[in-house]
Amino acid sequence: MLITYGFYRKSSIPLAIGCVGQLYVYSATGLKAVLFCELAIFGIFFLYKSRYAILWLAVGLTSMIILANAADSLSEGEIFWTGHFTMRFLAMPAVLTSYYFDFFSQNQFCYLSHSIFRWFLDYPYPLEPPMLIGSVYIGNPNCNANGNIWADGYANFGLPGVLLVSIALGFTFWLYDSAAEACDTRTATMLFVTPSMALSNAAFLTSIVTNGIGLTILLCLFSPIFLKRTRAESWSAL
């Protein structure tokens, strides 16, 4: 919110506070995706009006992969940049999804018995799904192997769970689109970048309640910070 507002008002103070806040979140949680939120927001800002936005996005991601590999090749065996960007940010969500599918296609589904249905159903495993997958496939029961929304949907209800999560996600996008209808489109898009990244690393309900998607919808709907289209002339000067 602060980064988006800083861009909108061309104010360096909220922009700097927002960036420092993202670094604090990373230092406290170790969530590597947080490191790339600023880059994603900046990318949306500069690419929004481009006719070739998709092309530039593909070129940018490819360039970052090449640069990450080049940087690690100069660091005597270290894989810091490749590990943070190529592996954790891009490859790992897909790998974890395959782990969830492999495990729960051969074992009992959870049916949200570890979540909102815990008062009605008995959870069949000694560890919650992320720890369970970490224990079975990575060999570390303390590894929090969070799957994305479709991995979690499959873990709970199988293929019907994937369909249900997809429908719920479409409804969520419709809600946000409705909440942002009166807002400047680029502002609303930039605002949604950071919370939407949770969708590739967390369950659907966790993304909505804990990782900011629900809060972002409410902020866009009610907060005067998110200036309306009638006051969106600030963008034209940029």
Helices and strands as residue ranges (DSSP letters): H 2-9, H 12-29, G 32-36, H 37-47, H 53-73, H 80-81, I 82-91, H 92-104, H 129-133, I 134-138, H 149-157, H 159-179, H 185-196, G 197-200, H 204-209, H 213-222, G 229-231, H 233-236
